[in-house]
Amino acid sequence: QADGRNVARNLPARYSGIFDAFSKIVRSEGLLGLYAGLGPNLTRAALVNVGELTAYDSAKHFILGRGYADNVGVHASSA
């Protein structure tokens, strides 16, 4: 993504492809360099999933509380 911004600004791309990126990162930062940013991304993913599951469950219970049968329509409208 950062390379896309560079190209849009008429700057040269840092990598010519995925394998070039992997090899340059491993060479400059070591194997753990491939995992840079993993912690914040896992935290974000966990929080997004908690929010989505909570919203889905609350919506489903709200709809079921109105007397609707537990079927595909309820699941679809809860999502």
Biopython code that builds the backbone (N, CA, C, O; Angstrom):
import numpy as np
from Bio.PDB.StructureBuilder import StructureBuilder

atoms = [
    (1, "GLN", "N", (0.817, -1.188, 0.000)),
    (1, "GLN", "CA", (0.000, 0.000, 0.000)),
    (1, "GLN", "C", (0.858, 1.248, 0.000)),
    (1, "GLN", "O", (0.553, 2.223, -0.687)),
    (2, "ALA", "N", (1.923, 1.215, 0.765)),
    (2, "ALA", "CA", (2.798, 2.388, 0.791)),
    (2, "ALA", "C", (3.437, 2.598, -0.568)),
    (2, "ALA", "O", (3.624, 3.737, -0.997)),
    (3, "ASP", "N", (3.775, 1.513, -1.251)),
    (3, "ASP", "CA", (4.356, 1.651, -2.581)),
    (3, "ASP", "C", (3.362, 2.258, -3.560)),
    (3, "ASP", "O", (3.762, 3.004, -4.454)),
    (4, "GLY", "N", (2.087, 1.957, -3.412)),
    (4, "GLY", "CA", (1.065, 2.553, -4.272)),
    (4, "GLY", "C", (1.015, 4.060, -4.117)),
    (4, "GLY", "O", (0.812, 4.786, -5.090)),
    (5, "ARG", "N", (1.200, 4.529, -2.896)),
    (5, "ARG", "CA", (1.237, 5.985, -2.673)),
    (5, "ARG", "C", (2.482, 6.589, -3.300)),
    (5, "ARG", "O", (2.439, 7.687, -3.855)),
    (6, "ASN", "N", (3.604, 5.858, -3.208)),
    (6, "ASN", "CA", (4.833, 6.367, -3.835)),
    (6, "ASN", "C", (4.669, 6.478, -5.340)),
    (6, "ASN", "O", (5.063, 7.482, -5.934)),
    (7, "VAL", "N", (4.096, 5.465, -5.957)),
    (7, "VAL", "CA", (3.912, 5.482, -7.408)),
    (7, "VAL", "C", (2.969, 6.609, -7.795)),
    (7, "VAL", "O", (3.181, 7.266, -8.815)),
    (8, "ALA", "N", (1.930, 6.846, -6.998)),
    (8, "ALA", "CA", (0.995, 7.935, -7.291)),
    (8, "ALA", "C", (1.675, 9.296, -7.213)),
    (8, "ALA", "O", (1.242, 10.248, -7.863)),
    (9, "ARG", "N", (2.724, 9.389, -6.431)),
    (9, "ARG", "CA", (3.483, 10.647, -6.300)),
    (9, "ARG", "C", (4.681, 10.692, -7.243)),
    (9, "ARG", "O", (5.567, 11.532, -7.089)),
    (10, "ASN", "N", (4.703, 9.798, -8.205)),
    (10, "ASN", "CA", (5.804, 9.703, -9.176)),
    (10, "ASN", "C", (7.143, 9.385, -8.528)),
    (10, "ASN", "O", (8.190, 9.788, -9.035)),
    (11, "LEU", "N", (7.115, 8.660, -7.404)),
    (11, "LEU", "CA", (8.324, 8.182, -6.750)),
    (11, "LEU", "C", (8.510, 6.713, -7.110)),
    (11, "LEU", "O", (7.532, 6.022, -7.395)),
    (12, "PRO", "N", (9.747, 6.228, -7.103)),
    (12, "PRO", "CA", (9.952, 4.826, -7.464)),
    (12, "PRO", "C", (9.400, 3.881, -6.386)),
    (12, "PRO", "O", (9.433, 4.191, -5.195)),
    (13, "ALA", "N", (8.901, 2.741, -6.824)),
    (13, "ALA", "CA", (8.409, 1.726, -5.899)),
    (13, "ALA", "C", (9.593, 1.055, -5.209)),
    (13, "ALA", "O", (10.650, 0.882, -5.815)),
    (14, "ARG", "N", (9.418, 0.678, -3.944)),
    (14, "ARG", "CA", (10.493, 0.019, -3.204)),
    (14, "ARG", "C", (10.655, -1.430, -3.604)),
    (14, "ARG", "O", (11.754, -1.980, -3.523)),
    (15, "TYR", "N", (9.566, -2.060, -4.038)),
    (15, "TYR", "CA", (9.587, -3.488, -4.344)),
    (15, "TYR", "C", (9.020, -3.717, -5.738)),
    (15, "TYR", "O", (8.103, -3.022, -6.175)),
    (16, "SER", "N", (9.578, -4.698, -6.421)),
    (16, "SER", "CA", (9.078, -5.020, -7.762)),
    (16, "SER", "C", (8.019, -6.115, -7.729)),
    (16, "SER", "O", (7.368, -6.370, -8.742)),
    (17, "GLY", "N", (7.839, -6.753, -6.605)),
    (17, "GLY", "CA", (6.838, -7.803, -6.469)),
    (17, "GLY", "C", (6.872, -8.373, -5.065)),
    (17, "GLY", "O", (7.647, -7.928, -4.219)),
    (18, "ILE", "N", (6.024, -9.359, -4.828)),
    (18, "ILE", "CA", (5.905, -9.903, -3.474)),
    (18, "ILE", "C", (7.177, -10.627, -3.030)),
    (18, "ILE", "O", (7.595, -10.497, -1.879)),
    (19, "PHE", "N", (7.794, -11.390, -3.940)),
    (19, "PHE", "CA", (9.003, -12.121, -3.558)),
    (19, "PHE", "C", (10.176, -11.178, -3.342)),
    (19, "PHE", "O", (11.026, -11.421, -2.485)),
    (20, "ASP", "N", (10.223, -10.097, -4.123)),
    (20, "ASP", "CA", (11.250, -9.073, -3.921)),
    (20, "ASP", "C", (11.055, -8.409, -2.561)),
    (20, "ASP", "O", (12.026, -8.149, -1.850)),
    (21, "ALA", "N", (9.798, -8.136, -2.201)),
    (21, "ALA", "CA", (9.512, -7.523, -0.900)),
    (21, "ALA", "C", (9.923, -8.452, 0.238)),
    (21, "ALA", "O", (10.583, -8.022, 1.184)),
    (22, "PHE", "N", (9.534, -9.731, 0.148)),
    (22, "PHE", "CA", (9.914, -10.684, 1.191)),
    (22, "PHE", "C", (11.425, -10.764, 1.353)),
    (22, "PHE", "O", (11.936, -10.713, 2.472)),
    (23, "SER", "N", (12.136, -10.888, 0.246)),
    (23, "SER", "CA", (13.592, -11.045, 0.342)),
    (23, "SER", "C", (14.255, -9.790, 0.904)),
    (23, "SER", "O", (15.181, -9.895, 1.708)),
    (24, "LYS", "N", (13.801, -8.611, 0.497)),
    (24, "LYS", "CA", (14.389, -7.370, 1.010)),
    (24, "LYS", "C", (14.084, -7.182, 2.498)),
    (24, "LYS", "O", (14.948, -6.741, 3.256)),
    (25, "ILE", "N", (12.884, -7.508, 2.911)),
    (25, "ILE", "CA", (12.521, -7.360, 4.328)),
    (25, "ILE", "C", (13.324, -8.324, 5.178)),
    (25, "ILE", "O", (13.868, -7.937, 6.212)),
    (26, "VAL", "N", (13.404, -9.574, 4.753)),
    (26, "VAL", "CA", (14.166, -10.572, 5.521)),
    (26, "VAL", "C", (15.638, -10.189, 5.570)),
    (26, "VAL", "O", (16.284, -10.344, 6.606)),
    (27, "ARG", "N", (16.175, -9.690, 4.458)),
    (27, "ARG", "CA", (17.583, -9.292, 4.423)),
    (27, "ARG", "C", (17.864, -8.106, 5.347)),
    (27, "ARG", "O", (18.896, -8.073, 6.017)),
    (28, "SER", "N", (16.955, -7.139, 5.383)),
    (28, "SER", "CA", (17.227, -5.928, 6.169)),
    (28, "SER", "C", (16.769, -6.026, 7.627)),
    (28, "SER", "O", (17.403, -5.453, 8.513)),
    (29, "GLU", "N", (15.653, -6.759, 7.886)),
    (29, "GLU", "CA", (15.095, -6.786, 9.238)),
    (29, "GLU", "C", (15.101, -8.165, 9.882)),
    (29, "GLU", "O", (14.779, -8.299, 11.062)),
    (30, "GLY", "N", (15.459, -9.181, 9.127)),
    (30, "GLY", "CA", (15.409, -10.542, 9.640)),
    (30, "GLY", "C", (14.029, -11.136, 9.440)),
    (30, "GLY", "O", (13.107, -10.458, 8.988)),
    (31, "LEU", "N", (13.895, -12.411, 9.782)),
    (31, "LEU", "CA", (12.637, -13.116, 9.578)),
    (31, "LEU", "C", (11.498, -12.488, 10.382)),
    (31, "LEU", "O", (10.356, -12.474, 9.923)),
    (32, "LEU", "N", (11.792, -11.977, 11.558)),
    (32, "LEU", "CA", (10.739, -11.351, 12.381)),
    (32, "LEU", "C", (10.219, -10.053, 11.756)),
    (32, "LEU", "O", (9.144, -9.577, 12.122)),
    (33, "GLY", "N", (10.967, -9.485, 10.827)),
    (33, "GLY", "CA", (10.502, -8.286, 10.140)),
    (33, "GLY", "C", (9.228, -8.519, 9.350)),
    (33, "GLY", "O", (8.471, -7.582, 9.098)),
    (34, "LEU", "N", (8.984, -9.775, 8.955)),
    (34, "LEU", "CA", (7.752, -10.096, 8.237)),
    (34, "LEU", "C", (6.535, -9.988, 9.147)),
    (34, "LEU", "O", (5.404, -9.906, 8.668)),
    (35, "TYR", "N", (6.763, -9.987, 10.448)),
    (35, "TYR", "CA", (5.666, -9.923, 11.409)),
    (35, "TYR", "C", (5.490, -8.534, 12.019)),
    (35, "TYR", "O", (4.756, -8.375, 12.994)),
    (36, "ALA", "N", (6.147, -7.548, 11.460)),
    (36, "ALA", "CA", (6.008, -6.175, 11.963)),
    (36, "ALA", "C", (4.550, -5.736, 11.833)),
    (36, "ALA", "O", (3.943, -5.897, 10.774)),
    (37, "GLY", "N", (4.001, -5.191, 12.888)),
    (37, "GLY", "CA", (2.623, -4.727, 12.877)),
    (37, "GLY", "C", (1.606, -5.795, 13.204)),
    (37, "GLY", "O", (0.403, -5.537, 13.166)),
    (38, "LEU", "N", (2.070, -7.000, 13.528)),
    (38, "LEU", "CA", (1.140, -8.092, 13.816)),
    (38, "LEU", "C", (0.297, -7.805, 15.058)),
    (38, "LEU", "O", (-0.912, -8.039, 15.052)),
    (39, "GLY", "N", (0.914, -7.308, 16.107)),
    (39, "GLY", "CA", (0.189, -7.035, 17.357)),
    (39, "GLY", "C", (-0.962, -6.066, 17.179)),
    (39, "GLY", "O", (-2.083, -6.382, 17.579)),
    (40, "PRO", "N", (-0.733, -4.894, 16.593)),
    (40, "PRO", "CA", (-1.841, -3.952, 16.395)),
    (40, "PRO", "C", (-2.940, -4.512, 15.478)),
    (40, "PRO", "O", (-4.124, -4.257, 15.696)),
    (41, "ASN", "N", (-2.541, -5.274, 14.456)),
    (41, "ASN", "CA", (-3.545, -5.846, 13.554)),
    (41, "ASN", "C", (-4.380, -6.912, 14.248)),
    (41, "ASN", "O", (-5.587, -6.988, 14.018)),
    (42, "LEU", "N", (-3.766, -7.736, 15.091)),
    (42, "LEU", "CA", (-4.533, -8.731, 15.832)),
    (42, "LEU", "C", (-5.476, -8.065, 16.824)),
    (42, "LEU", "O", (-6.611, -8.506, 17.001)),
    (43, "THR", "N", (-5.011, -7.011, 17.465)),
    (43, "THR", "CA", (-5.862, -6.278, 18.407)),
    (43, "THR", "C", (-7.057, -5.684, 17.682)),
    (43, "THR", "O", (-8.190, -5.793, 18.150)),
    (44, "ARG", "N", (-6.808, -5.058, 16.543)),
    (44, "ARG", "CA", (-7.884, -4.472, 15.750)),
    (44, "ARG", "C", (-8.878, -5.537, 15.318)),
    (44, "ARG", "O", (-10.087, -5.342, 15.444)),
    (45, "ALA", "N", (-8.385, -6.662, 14.809)),
    (45, "ALA", "CA", (-9.270, -7.738, 14.349)),
    (45, "ALA", "C", (-10.127, -8.270, 15.494)),
    (45, "ALA", "O", (-11.318, -8.523, 15.315)),
    (46, "ALA", "N", (-9.528, -8.438, 16.660)),
    (46, "ALA", "CA", (-10.282, -8.935, 17.809)),
    (46, "ALA", "C", (-11.380, -7.956, 18.203)),
    (46, "ALA", "O", (-12.507, -8.372, 18.472)),
    (47, "LEU", "N", (-11.075, -6.678, 18.241)),
    (47, "LEU", "CA", (-12.072, -5.672, 18.622)),
    (47, "LEU", "C", (-13.196, -5.578, 17.596)),
    (47, "LEU", "O", (-14.361, -5.431, 17.965)),
    (48, "VAL", "N", (-12.859, -5.662, 16.320)),
    (48, "VAL", "CA", (-13.883, -5.626, 15.270)),
    (48, "VAL", "C", (-14.794, -6.842, 15.394)),
    (48, "VAL", "O", (-16.013, -6.717, 15.277)),
    (49, "ASN", "N", (-14.213, -8.015, 15.630)),
    (49, "ASN", "CA", (-15.029, -9.221, 15.771)),
    (49, "ASN", "C", (-15.943, -9.153, 16.990)),
    (49, "ASN", "O", (-17.101, -9.566, 16.924)),
    (50, "VAL", "N", (-15.428, -8.637, 18.095)),
    (50, "VAL", "CA", (-16.265, -8.485, 19.296)),
    (50, "VAL", "C", (-17.438, -7.560, 18.995)),
    (50, "VAL", "O", (-18.574, -7.845, 19.375)),
    (51, "GLY", "N", (-17.166, -6.465, 18.321)),
    (51, "GLY", "CA", (-18.235, -5.526, 17.979)),
    (51, "GLY", "C", (-19.272, -6.137, 17.051)),
    (51, "GLY", "O", (-20.475, -5.965, 17.250)),
    (52, "GLU", "N", (-18.799, -6.852, 16.038)),
    (52, "GLU", "CA", (-19.732, -7.460, 15.089)),
    (52, "GLU", "C", (-20.582, -8.545, 15.747)),
    (52, "GLU", "O", (-21.793, -8.604, 15.536)),
    (53, "LEU", "N", (-19.949, -9.398, 16.540)),
    (53, "LEU", "CA", (-20.699, -10.462, 17.202)),
    (53, "LEU", "C", (-21.708, -9.911, 18.205)),
    (53, "LEU", "O", (-22.823, -10.421, 18.321)),
    (54, "THR", "N", (-21.311, -8.876, 18.921)),
    (54, "THR", "CA", (-22.226, -8.260, 19.883)),
    (54, "THR", "C", (-23.420, -7.631, 19.182)),
    (54, "THR", "O", (-24.557, -7.788, 19.627)),
    (55, "ALA", "N", (-23.170, -6.926, 18.095)),
    (55, "ALA", "CA", (-24.264, -6.294, 17.350)),
    (55, "ALA", "C", (-25.196, -7.345, 16.756)),
    (55, "ALA", "O", (-26.417, -7.199, 16.812)),
    (56, "TYR", "N", (-24.618, -8.408, 16.185)),
    (56, "TYR", "CA", (-25.436, -9.482, 15.599)),
    (56, "TYR", "C", (-26.294, -10.147, 16.670)),
    (56, "TYR", "O", (-27.495, -10.336, 16.478)),
    (57, "ASP", "N", (-25.684, -10.498, 17.786)),
    (57, "ASP", "CA", (-26.412, -11.190, 18.842)),
    (57, "ASP", "C", (-27.519, -10.311, 19.424)),
    (57, "ASP", "O", (-28.624, -10.788, 19.679)),
    (58, "SER", "N", (-27.225, -9.045, 19.630)),
    (58, "SER", "CA", (-28.236, -8.124, 20.167)),
    (58, "SER", "C", (-29.395, -7.968, 19.189)),
    (58, "SER", "O", (-30.558, -7.987, 19.593)),
    (59, "ALA", "N", (-29.081, -7.814, 17.906)),
    (59, "ALA", "CA", (-30.129, -7.664, 16.900)),
    (59, "ALA", "C", (-30.978, -8.928, 16.809)),
    (59, "ALA", "O", (-32.202, -8.849, 16.699)),
    (60, "LYS", "N", (-30.339, -10.082, 16.854)),
    (60, "LYS", "CA", (-31.076, -11.345, 16.767)),
    (60, "LYS", "C", (-32.009, -11.513, 17.964)),
    (60, "LYS", "O", (-33.168, -11.895, 17.801)),
    (61, "HIS", "N", (-31.511, -11.232, 19.152)),
    (61, "HIS", "CA", (-32.363, -11.343, 20.350)),
    (61, "HIS", "C", (-33.506, -10.336, 20.304)),
    (61, "HIS", "O", (-34.612, -10.645, 20.749)),
    (62, "PHE", "N", (-33.264, -9.146, 19.778)),
    (62, "PHE", "CA", (-34.312, -8.139, 19.645)),
    (62, "PHE", "C", (-35.407, -8.636, 18.708)),
    (62, "PHE", "O", (-36.593, -8.515, 19.013)),
    (63, "ILE", "N", (-35.007, -9.194, 17.567)),
    (63, "ILE", "CA", (-35.981, -9.677, 16.579)),
    (63, "ILE", "C", (-36.748, -10.882, 17.127)),
    (63, "ILE", "O", (-37.968, -10.963, 16.983)),
    (64, "LEU", "N", (-36.033, -11.811, 17.750)),
    (64, "LEU", "CA", (-36.707, -12.988, 18.321)),
    (64, "LEU", "C", (-37.670, -12.585, 19.436)),
    (64, "LEU", "O", (-38.703, -13.225, 19.631)),
    (65, "GLY", "N", (-37.331, -11.535, 20.157)),
    (65, "GLY", "CA", (-38.202, -11.035, 21.213)),
    (65, "GLY", "C", (-39.500, -10.444, 20.685)),
    (65, "GLY", "O", (-40.454, -10.269, 21.442)),
    (66, "ARG", "N", (-39.545, -10.138, 19.406)),
    (66, "ARG", "CA", (-40.754, -9.593, 18.779)),
    (66, "ARG", "C", (-41.672, -10.704, 18.266)),
    (66, "ARG", "O", (-42.700, -10.428, 17.647)),
    (67, "GLY", "N", (-41.295, -11.967, 18.528)),
    (67, "GLY", "CA", (-42.168, -13.065, 18.175)),
    (67, "GLY", "C", (-41.847, -13.764, 16.866)),
    (67, "GLY", "O", (-42.580, -14.664, 16.456)),
    (68, "TYR", "N", (-40.783, -13.378, 16.210)),
    (68, "TYR", "CA", (-40.425, -14.046, 14.958)),
    (68, "TYR", "C", (-39.770, -15.384, 15.244)),
    (68, "TYR", "O", (-39.115, -15.561, 16.271)),
    (69, "ALA", "N", (-39.952, -16.328, 14.324)),
    (69, "ALA", "CA", (-39.343, -17.652, 14.457)),
    (69, "ALA", "C", (-37.857, -17.557, 14.120)),
    (69, "ALA", "O", (-37.431, -16.727, 13.318)),
    (70, "ASP", "N", (-37.090, -18.428, 14.754)),
    (70, "ASP", "CA", (-35.636, -18.465, 14.512)),
    (70, "ASP", "C", (-35.373, -19.185, 13.207)),
    (70, "ASP", "O", (-35.315, -20.414, 13.159)),
    (71, "ASN", "N", (-35.211, -18.391, 12.126)),
    (71, "ASN", "CA", (-34.999, -18.975, 10.799)),
    (71, "ASN", "C", (-33.971, -18.160, 10.021)),
    (71, "ASN", "O", (-33.343, -17.251, 10.565)),
    (72, "VAL", "N", (-33.811, -18.489, 8.770)),
    (72, "VAL", "CA", (-32.789, -17.832, 7.933)),
    (72, "VAL", "C", (-33.053, -16.336, 7.811)),
    (72, "VAL", "O", (-32.114, -15.541, 7.784)),
    (73, "GLY", "N", (-34.318, -15.952, 7.739)),
    (73, "GLY", "CA", (-34.659, -14.539, 7.626)),
    (73, "GLY", "C", (-34.195, -13.740, 8.832)),
    (73, "GLY", "O", (-33.702, -12.620, 8.691)),
    (74, "VAL", "N", (-34.354, -14.324, 10.032)),
    (74, "VAL", "CA", (-33.906, -13.653, 11.253)),
    (74, "VAL", "C", (-32.386, -13.520, 11.239)),
    (74, "VAL", "O", (-31.842, -12.470, 11.581)),
    (75, "HIS", "N", (-31.714, -14.584, 10.844)),
    (75, "HIS", "CA", (-30.243, -14.530, 10.794)),
    (75, "HIS", "C", (-29.766, -13.485, 9.780)),
    (75, "HIS", "O", (-28.836, -12.728, 10.057)),
    (76, "ALA", "N", (-30.400, -13.449, 8.617)),
    (76, "ALA", "CA", (-30.009, -12.494, 7.576)),
    (76, "ALA", "C", (-30.277, -11.052, 8.019)),
    (76, "ALA", "O", (-29.450, -10.168, 7.795)),
    (77, "SER", "N", (-31.424, -10.819, 8.640)),
    (77, "SER", "CA", (-31.722, -9.447, 9.064)),
    (77, "SER", "C", (-30.882, -9.025, 10.269)),
    (77, "SER", "O", (-30.665, -7.832, 10.485)),
    (78, "SER", "N", (-30.414, -9.988, 11.050)),
    (78, "SER", "CA", (-29.543, -9.659, 12.177)),
    (78, "SER", "C", (-28.154, -9.265, 11.707)),
    (78, "SER", "O", (-27.474, -8.457, 12.340)),
    (79, "ALA", "N", (-27.747, -9.837, 10.607)),
    (79, "ALA", "CA", (-26.401, -9.556, 10.079)),
    (79, "ALA", "C", (-26.395, -8.197, 9.471)),
    (79, "ALA", "O", (-25.365, -7.752, 8.965)),
]
sb = StructureBuilder()
sb.init_structure("model")
sb.init_model(0)
sb.init_chain("A")
sb.init_seg("    ")
for serial, (resi, resn, name, xyz) in enumerate(atoms, 1):
    if name == "N":
        sb.init_residue(resn, " ", resi, " ")
    sb.init_atom(name, np.array(xyz, "f"), 0.0, 1.0, " ", f" {name:<3s}", serial, name[0])
structure = sb.get_structure()
